[in-house]
Amino acid sequence: MGSRPQFIDDLARGTQDASLDRSGSIDNIDDSALLDAYSRTVIGALERVQQAVVFIAVERQIADARGTRRNVGGTGSGFIFTPDGYLLTNSHVVHGATHIVVTLADGARFDADLVGDDPASDLAVLRIGSAEPLPHVELGESGSLRVGQIAIAVGNPLGLAQTVTTGVVSALGRTLRSTSGRMIYDVIQTDAALNPGNSGGPLINSAGQVIGVNTAIISGAQAISFATAIDTAKWVIMQIFAHGRVRRAYIGVAGTTTPISRRVQRFFELASASGVHVMEIVKGSPAALGGLRTGDRIVAVDDIAVDSVDGLQRTLDASRIDKAVKISVLRGTQKLNIDVTPVEQTG
């Protein structure tokens, strides 16, 4: 037989040299030296949130076709965001539940109270009682996210506790229809894999800050998952703390975030390079009665800049219900101010 190829001899020699290294065998090398930067980033981010991610089990009563009521169970995920036991999860995980039990990462179990539920954004706040301060996450910001940055999802898919999946932010500003039928705007799309049971768990960035609440997947699709932006969640939390529910001012428009050219921005001295393009106006709504038109671009409400659909929703908070507001729009070559009186959104 012919001689062995040189690379085989080189490989054997290299392995032998490594195993006989007098400074210490390869078995003694610190494992951290073998981790690449990406792995260290994911591990570090996970360590910051892992103890605050919880498993949620619920019971509901449903009636069959004969009217007989029976209990059914459901599960999901959530995360503690204050040391005194406030949790955030999805509305569809806990909506209509008669009993909610939260299990912490260390196995401790607590009955949970529903503080507030907002099906329109698919978010809910729970509270558990504990004599000791609880591990909790840091809420980040979603307004500064960029497509391509690391996204890490943590949750309990199919009851498999503390499951971690990784990916990137695939797209921003998506629109998703909630279980209530209302559109959720500024949704984060990611390719971090989600499965049933992930709902309500945190989507975190490389610093371990929560940037979204894992919400939905598209059945039959791969690598397409969605999370409600944490900036939206913060606003919902404040509304629930203040009112026990989310009160929204309603004007009756459907729109999409649209860019505004620098030339137009400079000419009209606008504070932002984007606004809301009005796609549809509900007949008989405050917007219709006030004179808004499809094609208008909303750029401000009461001189507060509006740069996105989510920004418009946050601006139209409970304080503006039944009060006339000045909506500034770009229409053709003009900037107009239109008076509209929002009403409280129902349903």
C-alpha positions as CSV (number, residue, x, y, z in Angstrom):
1,M,0.0,0.0,0.0
2,G,1.1,3.6,-0.6
3,S,2.2,6.0,2.1
4,R,-0.4,7.9,4.1
5,P,-1.4,11.4,2.9
6,Q,0.7,14.1,4.6
7,F,-2.4,15.8,6.2
8,I,-3.2,12.6,8.1
9,D,0.3,12.5,9.6
10,D,0.0,16.3,10.4
11,L,-3.3,15.7,12.1
12,A,-2.1,12.8,14.2
13,R,1.0,14.8,15.2
14,G,-1.0,17.8,16.2
15,T,-3.4,15.7,18.3
16,Q,-0.4,14.0,20.1
17,D,1.3,17.3,20.7
18,A,-1.8,18.8,22.2
19,S,-2.4,15.8,24.5
20,L,1.2,16.0,25.8
21,D,1.3,19.8,26.3
22,R,3.4,20.2,29.4
23,S,1.5,23.4,30.4
24,G,-1.6,21.2,30.9
25,S,-3.6,18.7,28.9
26,I,-6.5,19.8,26.7
27,D,-8.8,18.4,29.3
28,N,-7.7,21.2,31.6
29,I,-8.4,24.1,29.2
30,D,-11.1,26.4,30.6
31,D,-14.4,25.7,28.8
32,S,-15.0,29.5,28.4
33,A,-12.0,29.6,26.1
34,L,-13.8,27.3,23.7
35,L,-16.9,29.5,23.5
36,D,-17.2,31.9,20.7
37,A,-18.4,35.4,21.2
38,Y,-22.0,34.6,20.0
39,S,-22.3,31.8,22.6
40,R,-21.0,34.0,25.4
41,T,-23.4,36.7,24.4
42,V,-26.4,34.4,24.4
43,I,-25.4,32.8,27.7
44,G,-24.8,36.1,29.4
45,A,-28.2,37.5,28.2
46,L,-30.0,34.4,29.4
47,E,-28.4,34.4,32.8
48,R,-29.9,37.9,33.3
49,V,-33.5,36.8,32.8
50,Q,-33.8,33.1,33.3
51,Q,-34.8,33.2,36.9
52,A,-37.6,35.7,36.1
53,V,-39.3,33.6,33.4
54,V,-42.3,31.6,34.7
55,F,-44.6,28.8,33.6
56,I,-48.3,29.7,33.7
57,A,-51.1,27.1,34.0
58,V,-54.7,28.1,33.8
59,E,-58.2,26.6,34.1
60,R,-61.2,27.8,32.2
61,Q,-64.8,26.7,32.2
62,I,-66.3,26.1,28.8
63,A,-69.8,24.9,27.7
64,D,-70.4,22.2,25.1
65,A,-73.2,22.1,22.6
66,R,-75.6,20.8,25.3
67,G,-74.7,23.6,27.7
68,T,-72.7,21.3,30.0
69,R,-69.8,23.2,31.6
70,R,-66.5,21.6,32.2
71,N,-63.0,22.7,33.1
72,V,-60.2,22.8,30.6
73,G,-56.6,23.6,31.1
74,G,-54.1,25.7,29.2
75,T,-50.4,26.8,29.6
76,G,-48.1,29.6,28.6
77,S,-45.2,31.7,29.7
78,G,-44.6,35.0,31.4
79,F,-42.0,37.0,33.1
80,I,-41.7,39.0,36.4
81,F,-40.9,42.7,35.8
82,T,-41.0,44.0,39.4
83,P,-39.5,42.6,42.6
84,D,-42.9,42.6,44.3
85,G,-44.4,40.1,41.9
86,Y,-46.0,41.8,38.9
87,L,-45.8,39.6,35.8
88,L,-46.4,40.3,32.1
89,T,-47.9,37.7,29.7
90,N,-50.3,37.4,26.8
91,S,-53.9,38.1,27.2
92,H,-54.9,34.9,25.3
93,V,-52.9,32.8,27.9
94,V,-55.1,34.0,30.8
95,H,-58.2,35.6,29.3
96,G,-61.3,34.0,30.9
97,A,-59.4,31.9,33.3
98,T,-61.0,30.9,36.6
99,H,-57.7,29.8,38.2
100,I,-54.1,30.8,37.4
101,V,-51.0,29.1,38.8
102,V,-47.5,30.5,38.3
103,T,-44.5,28.3,38.7
104,L,-41.1,30.0,39.1
105,A,-37.8,28.7,37.7
106,D,-36.9,27.3,41.1
107,G,-40.1,25.3,41.3
108,A,-42.0,27.5,43.7
109,R,-45.7,27.7,42.9
110,F,-48.1,30.6,43.5
111,D,-51.8,31.4,42.8
112,A,-51.9,34.5,40.6
113,D,-54.4,37.4,40.4
114,L,-55.3,39.0,37.2
115,V,-54.5,42.7,37.6
116,G,-55.6,43.7,34.1
117,D,-56.2,42.2,30.7
118,D,-56.0,43.9,27.3
119,P,-57.1,41.6,24.4
120,A,-56.6,44.5,22.0
121,S,-52.8,44.3,22.4
122,D,-52.8,40.6,23.6
123,L,-51.2,41.6,26.9
124,A,-52.1,41.0,30.5
125,V,-50.6,41.8,33.9
126,L,-50.7,39.3,36.8
127,R,-49.6,39.5,40.4
128,I,-48.2,36.9,42.7
129,G,-47.6,37.3,46.4
130,S,-44.1,36.6,47.9
131,A,-42.5,37.4,51.2
132,E,-39.2,37.9,49.5
133,P,-38.2,40.1,46.6
134,L,-38.4,38.2,43.4
135,P,-35.9,38.0,40.5
136,H,-37.1,40.3,37.7
137,V,-36.2,41.4,34.2
138,E,-35.1,44.7,32.9
139,L,-37.4,46.3,30.4
140,G,-35.5,47.6,27.4
141,E,-36.6,49.8,24.5
142,S,-38.0,48.7,21.2
143,G,-37.9,52.0,19.4
144,S,-34.2,51.8,18.7
145,L,-34.2,48.2,17.4
146,R,-32.5,47.4,14.1
147,V,-33.2,44.6,11.7
148,G,-30.5,41.9,12.1
149,Q,-29.7,42.3,15.7
150,I,-29.7,39.3,18.0
151,A,-33.1,38.2,19.4
152,I,-33.4,35.5,22.1
153,A,-36.7,34.0,23.1
154,V,-37.3,32.3,26.4
155,G,-40.4,30.3,27.4
156,N,-42.0,27.0,28.1
157,P,-43.1,25.6,24.7
158,L,-45.2,22.4,25.0
159,G,-44.5,22.5,28.7
160,L,-40.7,22.2,28.3
161,A,-39.6,24.7,30.9
162,Q,-36.9,27.3,30.3
163,T,-36.5,26.6,26.6
164,V,-34.2,29.0,24.7
165,T,-34.2,29.8,21.0
166,T,-32.1,32.4,19.2
167,G,-32.3,34.3,16.0
168,V,-32.4,37.9,14.8
169,V,-34.9,40.7,14.4
170,S,-36.2,39.9,11.0
171,A,-38.5,42.9,10.5
172,L,-40.0,45.8,12.4
173,G,-43.3,47.6,12.2
174,R,-45.4,44.6,11.3
175,T,-49.1,44.6,11.9
176,L,-50.9,41.6,13.5
177,R,-54.5,41.0,14.3
178,S,-55.2,40.3,17.9
179,T,-57.8,37.8,19.2
180,S,-60.2,40.8,19.7
181,G,-60.0,41.6,16.0
182,R,-58.1,44.8,16.6
183,M,-54.8,45.4,14.8
184,I,-51.6,45.4,16.9
185,Y,-49.1,47.7,15.3
186,D,-45.3,47.9,15.5
187,V,-45.0,44.2,16.0
188,I,-41.5,42.7,15.9
189,Q,-40.9,39.8,13.5
190,T,-38.1,37.4,14.5
191,D,-36.8,34.0,13.3
192,A,-36.3,32.8,16.9
193,A,-38.4,29.7,16.9
194,L,-41.6,29.8,18.9
195,N,-44.1,27.0,19.7
196,P,-47.3,26.7,21.6
197,G,-46.5,27.5,25.2
198,N,-44.0,30.2,24.3
199,S,-46.8,32.8,24.3
200,G,-46.1,35.5,26.9
201,G,-42.4,34.8,27.4
202,P,-39.8,37.5,26.8
203,L,-37.9,38.3,23.7
204,I,-34.6,39.8,24.8
205,N,-31.6,41.5,23.2
206,S,-27.9,40.7,23.7
207,A,-27.8,42.7,26.9
208,G,-30.5,40.6,28.5
209,Q,-33.1,43.4,28.3
210,V,-36.7,42.6,27.3
211,I,-37.5,44.1,23.9
212,G,-40.8,42.2,23.2
213,V,-43.4,39.8,24.5
214,N,-43.6,36.7,22.4
215,T,-47.1,36.6,20.9
216,A,-47.8,34.5,17.8
217,I,-46.6,32.2,15.1
218,I,-47.9,31.6,11.6
219,S,-49.2,28.1,11.3
220,G,-47.4,26.1,8.6
221,A,-44.6,28.7,8.3
222,Q,-41.0,28.4,9.4
223,A,-38.8,31.0,11.1
224,I,-41.6,33.6,11.2
225,S,-42.6,34.6,14.8
226,F,-44.0,37.7,16.3
227,A,-43.6,39.7,19.5
228,T,-45.4,42.7,20.8
229,A,-42.9,45.6,21.1
230,I,-41.9,46.3,24.7
231,D,-42.6,50.1,24.2
232,T,-46.3,49.1,23.6
233,A,-46.2,46.8,26.6
234,K,-44.9,49.6,28.9
235,W,-47.8,51.8,27.8
236,V,-50.3,49.0,28.4
237,I,-48.8,48.4,31.9
238,M,-49.2,52.0,32.9
239,Q,-52.8,52.1,31.7
240,I,-53.6,48.9,33.6
241,F,-51.9,50.3,36.8
242,A,-53.9,53.5,36.4
243,H,-57.3,52.2,35.4
244,G,-57.3,48.4,35.8
245,R,-57.8,48.2,32.0
246,V,-56.6,50.1,28.9
247,R,-58.7,53.1,28.0
248,R,-58.1,54.3,24.4
249,A,-59.3,57.3,22.6
250,Y,-60.9,56.3,19.2
251,I,-61.0,58.4,16.1
252,G,-61.7,55.7,13.5
253,V,-58.8,55.5,11.2
254,A,-56.6,52.7,9.9
255,G,-53.2,53.6,8.7
256,T,-49.6,52.6,8.2
257,T,-46.3,54.2,9.2
258,T,-44.8,56.1,6.2
259,P,-41.6,58.0,5.7
260,I,-41.5,61.7,4.9
261,S,-38.8,63.1,2.7
262,R,-36.2,65.5,4.2
263,R,-37.3,68.2,1.8
264,V,-40.9,68.0,3.1
265,Q,-39.8,67.7,6.6
266,R,-37.6,70.9,6.4
267,F,-40.3,72.8,4.5
268,F,-43.0,72.2,7.1
269,E,-40.5,72.2,10.0
270,L,-41.6,68.8,11.1
271,A,-40.0,67.1,14.2
272,S,-40.0,63.6,12.6
273,A,-39.1,62.0,9.3
274,S,-42.1,59.8,9.3
275,G,-45.9,59.9,10.0
276,V,-49.1,57.9,9.6
277,H,-50.6,57.4,6.2
278,V,-54.4,57.2,6.5
279,M,-55.5,54.1,4.6
280,E,-59.1,53.9,5.7
281,I,-61.7,56.0,7.7
282,V,-64.6,54.4,9.4
283,K,-67.9,55.9,8.3
284,G,-69.5,58.1,10.9
285,S,-66.4,58.1,13.1
286,P,-64.9,61.1,14.8
287,A,-62.2,61.2,12.0
288,A,-64.9,61.2,9.3
289,L,-67.0,63.9,11.1
290,G,-63.9,66.0,11.6
291,G,-62.9,66.0,8.0
292,L,-59.9,63.6,7.8
293,R,-59.5,62.0,4.4
294,T,-57.8,58.8,3.1
295,G,-54.4,59.8,1.8
296,D,-53.8,62.3,4.6
297,R,-50.5,61.9,6.5
298,I,-50.9,62.5,10.2
299,V,-47.7,64.2,11.6
300,A,-48.9,65.5,15.0
301,V,-51.6,65.5,17.6
302,D,-51.9,68.8,19.6
303,D,-48.4,69.7,18.4
304,I,-47.0,66.4,19.7
305,A,-45.1,64.7,16.8
306,V,-46.5,61.4,15.6
307,D,-44.0,59.3,13.8
308,S,-45.7,55.9,13.7
309,V,-49.1,54.1,14.1
310,D,-48.0,53.0,17.5
311,G,-47.0,56.5,18.4
312,L,-50.5,57.7,17.3
313,Q,-52.1,55.1,19.5
314,R,-50.1,56.1,22.5
315,T,-50.8,59.8,21.9
316,L,-54.6,59.1,21.8
317,D,-54.7,58.0,25.4
318,A,-57.6,58.2,27.9
319,S,-56.9,61.9,28.6
320,R,-58.1,62.8,25.2
321,I,-61.5,61.0,25.3
322,D,-64.4,63.4,24.6
323,K,-62.0,66.4,24.2
324,A,-61.3,68.2,20.9
325,V,-57.7,67.6,19.6
326,K,-55.9,69.2,16.8
327,I,-54.6,66.7,14.3
328,S,-52.0,68.0,11.9
329,V,-51.9,66.4,8.5
330,L,-50.1,66.7,5.2
331,R,-52.6,66.8,2.4
332,G,-51.2,67.4,-1.1
333,T,-48.9,70.4,-0.8
334,Q,-50.5,71.7,2.3
335,K,-50.2,71.2,6.0
336,L,-53.6,71.4,7.7
337,N,-54.9,71.3,11.3
338,I,-58.1,69.4,11.7
339,D,-60.2,69.4,14.9
340,V,-61.4,65.9,15.9
341,T,-63.1,64.8,19.1
342,P,-62.1,61.3,20.1
343,V,-64.5,59.0,21.9
344,E,-63.7,56.0,24.2
345,Q,-63.0,52.9,22.3
346,T,-65.3,50.0,23.1
347,G,-64.9,46.3,22.3
